[in-house]
């Protein structure tokens, strides 16, 4: 069941930790998970993915710019900071 959430005016700095809403299909989600794991383990992404490939490069940029959900403090998961 979908619920309507109230809108809150905020700044980008308070929501930059959130993942953008996107209709990512299978394949992209798996690549995001793999890249996140590899970064956590200190592995070189370019050893496993062709970063000349548009979707792989764009996915890496998304992964690097958004902190992993598990690393966020529980009080700011899924919401703006201070909301």
N, CA, C and O atoms as a CHARMM CRD file, in Angstrom:
* protein
*
  332
    1    1 UNK  N      0.83800  -1.18100   0.00000 PROA 1      0.00000
    2    1 UNK  CA     0.00000   0.00000   0.00000 PROA 1      0.00000
    3    1 UNK  C      0.88700   1.24900   0.00000 PROA 1      0.00000
    4    1 UNK  O      1.78000   1.38800   0.83500 PROA 1      0.00000
    5    2 UNK  N      0.63400   2.12800  -0.92300 PROA 2      0.00000
    6    2 UNK  CA     1.39600   3.36900  -0.99900 PROA 2      0.00000
    7    2 UNK  C      0.81700   4.39400  -0.03600 PROA 2      0.00000
    8    2 UNK  O     -0.39800   4.50000   0.12800 PROA 2      0.00000
    9    3 UNK  N      1.69600   5.13300   0.58500 PROA 3      0.00000
   10    3 UNK  CA     1.25100   6.20700   1.46500 PROA 3      0.00000
   11    3 UNK  C      1.76600   7.52500   0.91700 PROA 3      0.00000
   12    3 UNK  O      2.83100   7.58400   0.30400 PROA 3      0.00000
   13    4 UNK  N      1.01200   8.55900   1.14300 PROA 4      0.00000
   14    4 UNK  CA     1.43000   9.88200   0.68600 PROA 4      0.00000
   15    4 UNK  C      2.28100  10.51400   1.77300 PROA 4      0.00000
   16    4 UNK  O      1.89300  10.55300   2.94000 PROA 4      0.00000
   17    5 UNK  N      3.43000  11.00200   1.38200 PROA 5      0.00000
   18    5 UNK  CA     4.31900  11.64300   2.33900 PROA 5      0.00000
   19    5 UNK  C      4.22600  13.14600   2.16200 PROA 5      0.00000
   20    5 UNK  O      4.06500  13.65000   1.05100 PROA 5      0.00000
   21    6 UNK  N      4.33200  13.86000   3.29100 PROA 6      0.00000
   22    6 UNK  CA     4.26500  15.31400   3.18000 PROA 6      0.00000
   23    6 UNK  C      5.54900  15.84100   2.55100 PROA 6      0.00000
   24    6 UNK  O      6.62500  15.27000   2.73100 PROA 6      0.00000
   25    7 UNK  N      5.41900  16.91800   1.82500 PROA 7      0.00000
   26    7 UNK  CA     6.57400  17.53500   1.17600 PROA 7      0.00000
   27    7 UNK  C      7.26600  18.46400   2.16000 PROA 7      0.00000
   28    7 UNK  O      6.62100  19.18600   2.92000 PROA 7      0.00000
   29    8 UNK  N      8.58400  18.43200   2.12900 PROA 8      0.00000
   30    8 UNK  CA     9.38100  19.26700   3.01300 PROA 8      0.00000
   31    8 UNK  C     10.36500  20.05300   2.15500 PROA 8      0.00000
   32    8 UNK  O     11.09000  19.47100   1.34900 PROA 8      0.00000
   33    9 UNK  N     10.39300  21.35300   2.32200 PROA 9      0.00000
   34    9 UNK  CA    11.36100  22.18300   1.59900 PROA 9      0.00000
   35    9 UNK  C     12.70400  22.04100   2.31400 PROA 9      0.00000
   36    9 UNK  O     12.78600  22.15800   3.53700 PROA 9      0.00000
   37   10 UNK  N     13.74400  21.78800   1.53900 PROA 10     0.00000
   38   10 UNK  CA    15.06400  21.59000   2.12400 PROA 10     0.00000
   39   10 UNK  C     16.13200  21.99400   1.11800 PROA 10     0.00000
   40   10 UNK  O     15.81600  22.47400   0.02900 PROA 10     0.00000
   41   11 UNK  N     17.37300  21.80400   1.47400 PROA 11     0.00000
   42   11 UNK  CA    18.48500  22.11300   0.57900 PROA 11     0.00000
   43   11 UNK  C     19.14300  20.81500   0.12200 PROA 11     0.00000
   44   11 UNK  O     18.96300  19.76100   0.73100 PROA 11     0.00000
   45   12 UNK  N     19.90500  20.91300  -0.95500 PROA 12     0.00000
   46   12 UNK  CA    20.58700  19.73500  -1.48800 PROA 12     0.00000
   47   12 UNK  C     21.51900  19.10800  -0.45500 PROA 12     0.00000
   48   12 UNK  O     21.60800  17.88300  -0.36900 PROA 12     0.00000
   49   13 UNK  N     22.21000  19.92500   0.32400 PROA 13     0.00000
   50   13 UNK  CA    23.14300  19.38400   1.32200 PROA 13     0.00000
   51   13 UNK  C     22.46200  18.45400   2.31400 PROA 13     0.00000
   52   13 UNK  O     23.10600  17.56600   2.87400 PROA 13     0.00000
   53   14 UNK  N     21.17200  18.64700   2.53600 PROA 14     0.00000
   54   14 UNK  CA    20.45000  17.81700   3.50500 PROA 14     0.00000
   55   14 UNK  C     19.88400  16.53900   2.89600 PROA 14     0.00000
   56   14 UNK  O     19.38000  15.68000   3.61900 PROA 14     0.00000
   57   15 UNK  N     19.96400  16.40700   1.57500 PROA 15     0.00000
   58   15 UNK  CA    19.43200  15.20100   0.92900 PROA 15     0.00000
   59   15 UNK  C     20.44000  14.50800   0.00800 PROA 15     0.00000
   60   15 UNK  O     20.10800  13.50700  -0.62600 PROA 15     0.00000
   61   16 UNK  N     21.66500  15.03000  -0.07000 PROA 16     0.00000
   62   16 UNK  CA    22.63200  14.46300  -1.01600 PROA 16     0.00000
   63   16 UNK  C     23.02700  13.02700  -0.68200 PROA 16     0.00000
   64   16 UNK  O     23.58300  12.33000  -1.53100 PROA 16     0.00000
   65   17 UNK  N     22.75000  12.57800   0.53600 PROA 17     0.00000
   66   17 UNK  CA    23.05400  11.20700   0.93500 PROA 17     0.00000
   67   17 UNK  C     22.00900  10.21200   0.42900 PROA 17     0.00000
   68   17 UNK  O     22.22600   9.00300   0.50400 PROA 17     0.00000
   69   18 UNK  N     20.89200  10.69900  -0.07800 PROA 18     0.00000
   70   18 UNK  CA    19.81700   9.82800  -0.54000 PROA 18     0.00000
   71   18 UNK  C     20.06900   9.36800  -1.97000 PROA 18     0.00000
   72   18 UNK  O     20.62900  10.10700  -2.77900 PROA 18     0.00000
   73   19 UNK  N     19.65600   8.16000  -2.27200 PROA 19     0.00000
   74   19 UNK  CA    19.75800   7.65300  -3.64000 PROA 19     0.00000
   75   19 UNK  C     18.67600   8.31000  -4.48500 PROA 19     0.00000
   76   19 UNK  O     17.54400   8.46000  -4.02500 PROA 19     0.00000
   77   20 UNK  N     19.00100   8.70100  -5.70500 PROA 20     0.00000
   78   20 UNK  CA    17.97100   9.29500  -6.55200 PROA 20     0.00000
   79   20 UNK  C     16.91800   8.25600  -6.92200 PROA 20     0.00000
   80   20 UNK  O     17.22500   7.07400  -7.07600 PROA 20     0.00000
   81   21 UNK  N     15.68500   8.70700  -7.06000 PROA 21     0.00000
   82   21 UNK  CA    14.61000   7.82100  -7.46500 PROA 21     0.00000
   83   21 UNK  C     14.80900   7.48600  -8.94000 PROA 21     0.00000
   84   21 UNK  O     14.85400   8.37700  -9.78800 PROA 21     0.00000
   85   22 UNK  N     14.92500   6.22100  -9.22800 PROA 22     0.00000
   86   22 UNK  CA    15.14400   5.80500 -10.61200 PROA 22     0.00000
   87   22 UNK  C     14.52600   4.43900 -10.83100 PROA 22     0.00000
   88   22 UNK  O     14.39500   3.64300  -9.90200 PROA 22     0.00000
   89   23 UNK  N     14.15900   4.18600 -12.04300 PROA 23     0.00000
   90   23 UNK  CA    13.60900   2.88600 -12.39700 PROA 23     0.00000
   91   23 UNK  C     14.73800   2.03400 -12.96500 PROA 23     0.00000
   92   23 UNK  O     14.73800   1.68600 -14.14600 PROA 23     0.00000
   93   24 UNK  N     15.69000   1.70800 -12.11600 PROA 24     0.00000
   94   24 UNK  CA    16.81700   0.88700 -12.55300 PROA 24     0.00000
   95   24 UNK  C     16.35100  -0.54800 -12.73800 PROA 24     0.00000
   96   24 UNK  O     15.67200  -1.11000 -11.87800 PROA 24     0.00000
   97   25 UNK  N     16.71500  -1.12000 -13.84100 PROA 25     0.00000
   98   25 UNK  CA    16.32400  -2.49100 -14.10500 PROA 25     0.00000
   99   25 UNK  C     17.37300  -3.47700 -13.62900 PROA 25     0.00000
  100   25 UNK  O     18.43200  -3.10600 -13.12500 PROA 25     0.00000
  101   26 UNK  N     17.03900  -4.75000 -13.80800 PROA 26     0.00000
  102   26 UNK  CA    18.01800  -5.76100 -13.45400 PROA 26     0.00000
  103   26 UNK  C     19.23000  -5.56500 -14.33400 PROA 26     0.00000
  104   26 UNK  O     19.10700  -5.11200 -15.47200 PROA 26     0.00000
  105   27 UNK  N     20.34200  -5.88500 -13.84600 PROA 27     0.00000
  106   27 UNK  CA    21.59900  -5.62100 -14.53100 PROA 27     0.00000
  107   27 UNK  C     22.25200  -4.41100 -13.90400 PROA 27     0.00000
  108   27 UNK  O     23.38700  -4.49300 -13.43400 PROA 27     0.00000
  109   28 UNK  N     21.55300  -3.28300 -13.88800 PROA 28     0.00000
  110   28 UNK  CA    22.09200  -2.06600 -13.28600 PROA 28     0.00000
  111   28 UNK  C     22.18600  -2.23200 -11.77400 PROA 28     0.00000
  112   28 UNK  O     23.19600  -1.87100 -11.17000 PROA 28     0.00000
  113   29 UNK  N     21.15000  -2.76900 -11.16900 PROA 29     0.00000
  114   29 UNK  CA    21.14500  -2.96400  -9.71600 PROA 29     0.00000
  115   29 UNK  C     22.28300  -3.89000  -9.30500 PROA 29     0.00000
  116   29 UNK  O     22.98500  -3.62100  -8.33000 PROA 29     0.00000
  117   30 UNK  N     22.46300  -4.96300 -10.03600 PROA 30     0.00000
  118   30 UNK  CA    23.53300  -5.90600  -9.72600 PROA 30     0.00000
  119   30 UNK  C     24.90600  -5.25100  -9.86900 PROA 30     0.00000
  120   30 UNK  O     25.80200  -5.50000  -9.06300 PROA 30     0.00000
  121   31 UNK  N     25.06900  -4.41800 -10.88800 PROA 31     0.00000
  122   31 UNK  CA    26.34000  -3.71400 -11.08600 PROA 31     0.00000
  123   31 UNK  C     26.58600  -2.74700  -9.93300 PROA 31     0.00000
  124   31 UNK  O     27.71000  -2.64700  -9.44200 PROA 31     0.00000
  125   32 UNK  N     25.54200  -2.03000  -9.49400 PROA 32     0.00000
  126   32 UNK  CA    25.68900  -1.11800  -8.34900 PROA 32     0.00000
  127   32 UNK  C     26.14200  -1.87100  -7.10300 PROA 32     0.00000
  128   32 UNK  O     27.05300  -1.43000  -6.40300 PROA 32     0.00000
  129   33 UNK  N     25.51200  -2.99100  -6.83100 PROA 33     0.00000
  130   33 UNK  CA    25.87100  -3.78500  -5.65100 PROA 33     0.00000
  131   33 UNK  C     27.31400  -4.26500  -5.75900 PROA 33     0.00000
  132   33 UNK  O     28.07600  -4.17400  -4.79700 PROA 33     0.00000
  133   34 UNK  N     27.68500  -4.77200  -6.92200 PROA 34     0.00000
  134   34 UNK  CA    29.05100  -5.26400  -7.11800 PROA 34     0.00000
  135   34 UNK  C     30.06700  -4.13800  -6.95300 PROA 34     0.00000
  136   34 UNK  O     31.09000  -4.32000  -6.29400 PROA 34     0.00000
  137   35 UNK  N     29.79600  -2.98600  -7.54200 PROA 35     0.00000
  138   35 UNK  CA    30.72800  -1.85800  -7.43700 PROA 35     0.00000
  139   35 UNK  C     30.84300  -1.37000  -5.99400 PROA 35     0.00000
  140   35 UNK  O     31.94100  -1.06800  -5.52700 PROA 35     0.00000
  141   36 UNK  N     29.72700  -1.29500  -5.29500 PROA 36     0.00000
  142   36 UNK  CA    29.74900  -0.86800  -3.89000 PROA 36     0.00000
  143   36 UNK  C     30.59600  -1.82400  -3.06400 PROA 36     0.00000
  144   36 UNK  O     31.40600  -1.39600  -2.24200 PROA 36     0.00000
  145   37 UNK  N     30.40600  -3.12100  -3.28600 PROA 37     0.00000
  146   37 UNK  CA    31.18300  -4.12400  -2.55400 PROA 37     0.00000
  147   37 UNK  C     32.67300  -4.00300  -2.87600 PROA 37     0.00000
  148   37 UNK  O     33.51600  -4.05000  -1.98000 PROA 37     0.00000
  149   38 UNK  N     32.98700  -3.84800  -4.15900 PROA 38     0.00000
  150   38 UNK  CA    34.38900  -3.73800  -4.56400 PROA 38     0.00000
  151   38 UNK  C     35.06000  -2.51400  -3.95800 PROA 38     0.00000
  152   38 UNK  O     36.20400  -2.59100  -3.51100 PROA 38     0.00000
  153   39 UNK  N     34.35700  -1.38800  -3.94100 PROA 39     0.00000
  154   39 UNK  CA    34.91600  -0.18400  -3.32200 PROA 39     0.00000
  155   39 UNK  C     35.15900  -0.41500  -1.83500 PROA 39     0.00000
  156   39 UNK  O     36.18700  -0.00700  -1.29500 PROA 39     0.00000
  157   40 UNK  N     34.21200  -1.06600  -1.18300 PROA 40     0.00000
  158   40 UNK  CA    34.35800  -1.35800   0.24800 PROA 40     0.00000
  159   40 UNK  C     35.57100  -2.24700   0.49700 PROA 40     0.00000
  160   40 UNK  O     36.26200  -2.09200   1.50400 PROA 40     0.00000
  161   41 UNK  N     35.82900  -3.17200  -0.41500 PROA 41     0.00000
  162   41 UNK  CA    36.94500  -4.10900  -0.28500 PROA 41     0.00000
  163   41 UNK  C     38.26200  -3.53800  -0.81500 PROA 41     0.00000
  164   41 UNK  O     39.30000  -4.19500  -0.73100 PROA 41     0.00000
  165   42 UNK  N     38.22500  -2.31700  -1.36100 PROA 42     0.00000
  166   42 UNK  CA    39.44000  -1.67900  -1.86000 PROA 42     0.00000
  167   42 UNK  C     39.90300  -2.18500  -3.21500 PROA 42     0.00000
  168   42 UNK  O     41.07000  -2.02300  -3.57400 PROA 42     0.00000
  169   43 UNK  N     39.00700  -2.78900  -3.96100 PROA 43     0.00000
  170   43 UNK  CA    39.36200  -3.30900  -5.28800 PROA 43     0.00000
  171   43 UNK  C     39.24700  -2.20600  -6.33800 PROA 43     0.00000
  172   43 UNK  O     38.50000  -1.24200  -6.17000 PROA 43     0.00000
  173   44 UNK  N     39.99900  -2.37000  -7.41900 PROA 44     0.00000
  174   44 UNK  CA    39.98100  -1.41000  -8.52800 PROA 44     0.00000
  175   44 UNK  C     38.82900  -1.75800  -9.46900 PROA 44     0.00000
  176   44 UNK  O     38.83000  -2.81000 -10.10800 PROA 44     0.00000
  177   45 UNK  N     37.85900  -0.87100  -9.54100 PROA 45     0.00000
  178   45 UNK  CA    36.66700  -1.10000 -10.36300 PROA 45     0.00000
  179   45 UNK  C     37.04400  -1.32200 -11.82500 PROA 45     0.00000
  180   45 UNK  O     36.45700  -2.16600 -12.50200 PROA 45     0.00000
  181   46 UNK  N     38.02300  -0.56100 -12.30700 PROA 46     0.00000
  182   46 UNK  CA    38.40200  -0.65700 -13.72600 PROA 46     0.00000
  183   46 UNK  C     39.00400  -2.01200 -14.08300 PROA 46     0.00000
  184   46 UNK  O     39.11000  -2.34100 -15.26500 PROA 46     0.00000
  185   47 UNK  N     39.40100  -2.80200 -13.09100 PROA 47     0.00000
  186   47 UNK  CA    39.88800  -4.15600 -13.36600 PROA 47     0.00000
  187   47 UNK  C     38.74500  -5.11800 -13.68400 PROA 47     0.00000
  188   47 UNK  O     38.97800  -6.20100 -14.22100 PROA 47     0.00000
  189   48 UNK  N     37.53100  -4.73600 -13.36300 PROA 48     0.00000
  190   48 UNK  CA    36.37700  -5.62100 -13.52400 PROA 48     0.00000
  191   48 UNK  C     35.32500  -5.08900 -14.48900 PROA 48     0.00000
  192   48 UNK  O     34.55400  -5.86600 -15.05200 PROA 48     0.00000
  193   49 UNK  N     35.28700  -3.77200 -14.68500 PROA 49     0.00000
  194   49 UNK  CA    34.27400  -3.16300 -15.53700 PROA 49     0.00000
  195   49 UNK  C     34.93500  -2.28500 -16.58700 PROA 49     0.00000
  196   49 UNK  O     35.97700  -1.67700 -16.34500 PROA 49     0.00000
  197   50 UNK  N     34.31000  -2.22900 -17.75700 PROA 50     0.00000
  198   50 UNK  CA    34.78200  -1.37000 -18.84100 PROA 50     0.00000
  199   50 UNK  C     34.19400   0.02200 -18.63400 PROA 50     0.00000
  200   50 UNK  O     33.03500   0.26500 -18.97100 PROA 50     0.00000
  201   51 UNK  N     34.98000   0.92200 -18.08800 PROA 51     0.00000
  202   51 UNK  CA    34.48200   2.25500 -17.78100 PROA 51     0.00000
  203   51 UNK  C     34.37700   3.15000 -19.01200 PROA 51     0.00000
  204   51 UNK  O     33.98600   4.31200 -18.90300 PROA 51     0.00000
  205   52 UNK  N     34.72500   2.61500 -20.18100 PROA 52     0.00000
  206   52 UNK  CA    34.44300   3.31200 -21.43700 PROA 52     0.00000
  207   52 UNK  C     32.98200   3.07600 -21.83100 PROA 52     0.00000
  208   52 UNK  O     32.42600   3.81700 -22.64200 PROA 52     0.00000
  209   53 UNK  N     32.37500   2.05800 -21.26300 PROA 53     0.00000
  210   53 UNK  CA    30.96500   1.74200 -21.50000 PROA 53     0.00000
  211   53 UNK  C     30.10800   2.75300 -20.72700 PROA 53     0.00000
  212   53 UNK  O     30.29000   2.93000 -19.52300 PROA 53     0.00000
  213   54 UNK  N     29.17500   3.41300 -21.42200 PROA 54     0.00000
  214   54 UNK  CA    28.39300   4.50000 -20.81600 PROA 54     0.00000
  215   54 UNK  C     27.70400   4.08700 -19.52000 PROA 54     0.00000
  216   54 UNK  O     27.85700   4.75900 -18.50000 PROA 54     0.00000
  217   55 UNK  N     26.94500   2.98700 -19.54400 PROA 55     0.00000
  218   55 UNK  CA    26.15600   2.60700 -18.37100 PROA 55     0.00000
  219   55 UNK  C     27.03500   2.21600 -17.19100 PROA 55     0.00000
  220   55 UNK  O     26.69300   2.49700 -16.04200 PROA 55     0.00000
  221   56 UNK  N     28.14700   1.58200 -17.46000 PROA 56     0.00000
  222   56 UNK  CA    29.04200   1.20200 -16.37100 PROA 56     0.00000
  223   56 UNK  C     29.70700   2.43400 -15.76400 PROA 56     0.00000
  224   56 UNK  O     29.86700   2.51900 -14.54600 PROA 56     0.00000
  225   57 UNK  N     30.09200   3.38200 -16.60300 PROA 57     0.00000
  226   57 UNK  CA    30.68900   4.62100 -16.09900 PROA 57     0.00000
  227   57 UNK  C     29.65800   5.43100 -15.30800 PROA 57     0.00000
  228   57 UNK  O     29.96700   5.94000 -14.23100 PROA 57     0.00000
  229   58 UNK  N     28.44500   5.55300 -15.83400 PROA 58     0.00000
  230   58 UNK  CA    27.38400   6.30200 -15.14400 PROA 58     0.00000
  231   58 UNK  C     27.01800   5.63400 -13.82300 PROA 58     0.00000
  232   58 UNK  O     26.75100   6.31500 -12.83200 PROA 58     0.00000
  233   59 UNK  N     27.00500   4.30900 -13.80800 PROA 59     0.00000
  234   59 UNK  CA    26.69400   3.58800 -12.57600 PROA 59     0.00000
  235   59 UNK  C     27.77600   3.82200 -11.53900 PROA 59     0.00000
  236   59 UNK  O     27.46900   4.02200 -10.36400 PROA 59     0.00000
  237   60 UNK  N     29.02800   3.80000 -11.94700 PROA 60     0.00000
  238   60 UNK  CA    30.11800   4.06200 -11.00600 PROA 60     0.00000
  239   60 UNK  C     30.01400   5.48000 -10.44100 PROA 60     0.00000
  240   60 UNK  O     30.21400   5.68500  -9.24400 PROA 60     0.00000
  241   61 UNK  N     29.70400   6.45300 -11.29000 PROA 61     0.00000
  242   61 UNK  CA    29.55300   7.83000 -10.81200 PROA 61     0.00000
  243   61 UNK  C     28.43800   7.92200  -9.77300 PROA 61     0.00000
  244   61 UNK  O     28.57100   8.63300  -8.77700 PROA 61     0.00000
  245   62 UNK  N     27.34200   7.20600 -10.00500 PROA 62     0.00000
  246   62 UNK  CA    26.22600   7.18900  -9.05100 PROA 62     0.00000
  247   62 UNK  C     26.64900   6.53600  -7.73500 PROA 62     0.00000
  248   62 UNK  O     26.34100   7.04400  -6.65800 PROA 62     0.00000
  249   63 UNK  N     27.35100   5.41600  -7.82700 PROA 63     0.00000
  250   63 UNK  CA    27.79800   4.69100  -6.63100 PROA 63     0.00000
  251   63 UNK  C     28.75500   5.54900  -5.80900 PROA 63     0.00000
  252   63 UNK  O     28.64300   5.60500  -4.58400 PROA 63     0.00000
  253   64 UNK  N     29.68600   6.21100  -6.46900 PROA 64     0.00000
  254   64 UNK  CA    30.68400   7.02100  -5.76900 PROA 64     0.00000
  255   64 UNK  C     30.04700   8.26000  -5.12900 PROA 64     0.00000
  256   64 UNK  O     30.48200   8.69800  -4.06400 PROA 64     0.00000
  257   65 UNK  N     29.02800   8.82000  -5.76800 PROA 65     0.00000
  258   65 UNK  CA    28.43400  10.06400  -5.26800 PROA 65     0.00000
  259   65 UNK  C     27.37700   9.85600  -4.18400 PROA 65     0.00000
  260   65 UNK  O     26.94800  10.82400  -3.55600 PROA 65     0.00000
  261   66 UNK  N     26.95300   8.62100  -3.95400 PROA 66     0.00000
  262   66 UNK  CA    25.93600   8.33700  -2.94900 PROA 66     0.00000
  263   66 UNK  C     26.50000   7.34700  -1.94200 PROA 66     0.00000
  264   66 UNK  O     26.92400   6.25700  -2.32800 PROA 66     0.00000
  265   67 UNK  N     26.51700   7.70000  -0.65500 PROA 67     0.00000
  266   67 UNK  CA    27.05800   6.74900   0.32400 PROA 67     0.00000
  267   67 UNK  C     26.18400   5.49800   0.41000 PROA 67     0.00000
  268   67 UNK  O     24.96900   5.58100   0.23000 PROA 67     0.00000
  269   68 UNK  N     26.78500   4.35100   0.68000 PROA 68     0.00000
  270   68 UNK  CA    25.98900   3.12700   0.81000 PROA 68     0.00000
  271   68 UNK  C     24.95900   3.26000   1.93600 PROA 68     0.00000
  272   68 UNK  O     25.24600   3.82400   2.99200 PROA 68     0.00000
  273   69 UNK  N     23.77900   2.74300   1.69500 PROA 69     0.00000
  274   69 UNK  CA    22.68300   2.83300   2.66400 PROA 69     0.00000
  275   69 UNK  C     23.10500   2.30500   4.02700 PROA 69     0.00000
  276   69 UNK  O     22.79600   2.91200   5.05300 PROA 69     0.00000
  277   70 UNK  N     23.81100   1.17300   4.04100 PROA 70     0.00000
  278   70 UNK  CA    24.19800   0.55600   5.31200 PROA 70     0.00000
  279   70 UNK  C     25.13300   1.44300   6.13800 PROA 70     0.00000
  280   70 UNK  O     25.23600   1.26700   7.35200 PROA 70     0.00000
  281   71 UNK  N     25.81200   2.39000   5.49600 PROA 71     0.00000
  282   71 UNK  CA    26.76000   3.23500   6.22000 PROA 71     0.00000
  283   71 UNK  C     26.11000   4.48500   6.82500 PROA 71     0.00000
  284   71 UNK  O     26.74300   5.20000   7.60200 PROA 71     0.00000
  285   72 UNK  N     24.85900   4.74500   6.47100 PROA 72     0.00000
  286   72 UNK  CA    24.17300   5.93000   6.98000 PROA 72     0.00000
  287   72 UNK  C     23.66600   5.69300   8.39700 PROA 72     0.00000
  288   72 UNK  O     23.19900   4.59700   8.70800 PROA 72     0.00000
  289   73 UNK  N     23.74900   6.69800   9.25600 PROA 73     0.00000
  290   73 UNK  CA    23.13000   6.56800  10.57800 PROA 73     0.00000
  291   73 UNK  C     21.62400   6.34000  10.41000 PROA 73     0.00000
  292   73 UNK  O     21.00800   6.92100   9.51800 PROA 73     0.00000
  293   74 UNK  N     21.04200   5.51400  11.24600 PROA 74     0.00000
  294   74 UNK  CA    19.62400   5.16800  11.10000 PROA 74     0.00000
  295   74 UNK  C     18.70900   6.38800  11.10500 PROA 74     0.00000
  296   74 UNK  O     17.66600   6.37800  10.45000 PROA 74     0.00000
  297   75 UNK  N     19.08300   7.43300  11.83200 PROA 75     0.00000
  298   75 UNK  CA    18.20100   8.59900  11.92900 PROA 75     0.00000
  299   75 UNK  C     18.11200   9.41400  10.63800 PROA 75     0.00000
  300   75 UNK  O     17.21900  10.25200  10.51800 PROA 75     0.00000
  301   76 UNK  N     19.00800   9.19700   9.66700 PROA 76     0.00000
  302   76 UNK  CA    18.90000   9.94500   8.40200 PROA 76     0.00000
  303   76 UNK  C     18.60200   9.04400   7.21000 PROA 76     0.00000
  304   76 UNK  O     18.55100   9.52600   6.07800 PROA 76     0.00000
  305   77 UNK  N     18.40800   7.76700   7.43500 PROA 77     0.00000
  306   77 UNK  CA    18.05600   6.88200   6.31800 PROA 77     0.00000
  307   77 UNK  C     16.67600   7.25700   5.79600 PROA 77     0.00000
  308   77 UNK  O     15.73400   7.42900   6.57000 PROA 77     0.00000
  309   78 UNK  N     16.56400   7.38000   4.49100 PROA 78     0.00000
  310   78 UNK  CA    15.29200   7.64900   3.80800 PROA 78     0.00000
  311   78 UNK  C     14.67000   9.00200   4.13100 PROA 78     0.00000
  312   78 UNK  O     13.46800   9.18000   3.93400 PROA 78     0.00000
  313   79 UNK  N     15.45300   9.95900   4.62200 PROA 79     0.00000
  314   79 UNK  CA    14.88000  11.27500   4.91700 PROA 79     0.00000
  315   79 UNK  C     15.94900  12.35200   4.85300 PROA 79     0.00000
  316   79 UNK  O     17.14800  12.07300   4.87700 PROA 79     0.00000
  317   80 UNK  N     15.48600  13.57500   4.77200 PROA 80     0.00000
  318   80 UNK  CA    16.39100  14.72100   4.78300 PROA 80     0.00000
  319   80 UNK  C     16.97300  14.88500   6.18500 PROA 80     0.00000
  320   80 UNK  O     16.30400  14.60400   7.18000 PROA 80     0.00000
  321   81 UNK  N     18.20100  15.33500   6.25400 PROA 81     0.00000
  322   81 UNK  CA    18.83400  15.58600   7.54900 PROA 81     0.00000
  323   81 UNK  C     18.05600  16.69400   8.25500 PROA 81     0.00000
  324   81 UNK  O     17.78100  17.74300   7.67300 PROA 81     0.00000
  325   82 UNK  N     17.71200  16.45000   9.49900 PROA 82     0.00000
  326   82 UNK  CA    16.98100  17.43600  10.28600 PROA 82     0.00000
  327   82 UNK  C     15.48100  17.42900  10.06200 PROA 82     0.00000
  328   82 UNK  O     14.77000  18.25200  10.64000 PROA 82     0.00000
  329   83 UNK  N     14.98300  16.51500   9.23500 PROA 83     0.00000
  330   83 UNK  CA    13.53500  16.47400   8.95900 PROA 83     0.00000
  331   83 UNK  C     12.80700  15.64600   9.99400 PROA 83     0.00000
  332   83 UNK  O     11.58700  15.50000   9.92100 PROA 83     0.00000
